[in-house]
Amino acid sequence: MGFGQASIMLKVGFILIIVALVIQILAVALPYWYSKEVANNYDVYGGLFRGCAEAGNTKACNNVKNPTDWWAATQAFEIIGLLILVAALILCIIVLFVKDMKILKMVNFILCFCSCGFIIIGVIIYGAESEGWLAEYSGAFALAIIAGIVALVAGVLCLLDWMKAPA
């Protein structure tokens, strides 16, 4: 089986897995889970692994050291979601270009749903536990939500493809 013989649902699911993966990589890597102007000309912002402060032309960034339990849980869930997306992409490539097997399609949609779950749980933990200037959600936080939704849609399309596949 090649890409040309695959169903349109599987092809769109494949593209959405790639999109979700790129968005999730950005969500994890960018230092913009929170952003707040604390005082005139003084901003703080950061991501899951790095926090920054900027005053005028001076900028200082540091890696997150000794995170709280909820922060470490958020990091873990977001990274696990990212790794599951990588596994879903690899499996989708195998299904599309190498071996079209119904069991592989089933595992693929399960991986998509699992990645969505891990990403959204990480977002929920962060949203529930953050307070103060950490609760000033920014762009990378929104990207994580979008990545989870895109992974969910990819999972639904892969599930529909699996349901139509011959046994």
Secondary structure, DSSP 4 states (H G I P E B T S, - for coil): --GGGS-HHHHHHHHHHHHHHHHHHHHHHSS-SEEEEEETTEEEEE-SSEEEEEETTEEEEEE--S--HHHHHHHHHHHHHHHHHHHHHHHHHHHHHT---HHHHHHHHHHHHHHHHHHHHHHHHHHHH--GGGGSB-HHHHHHHHHHHHHHHHHHHHHHHHHHS--
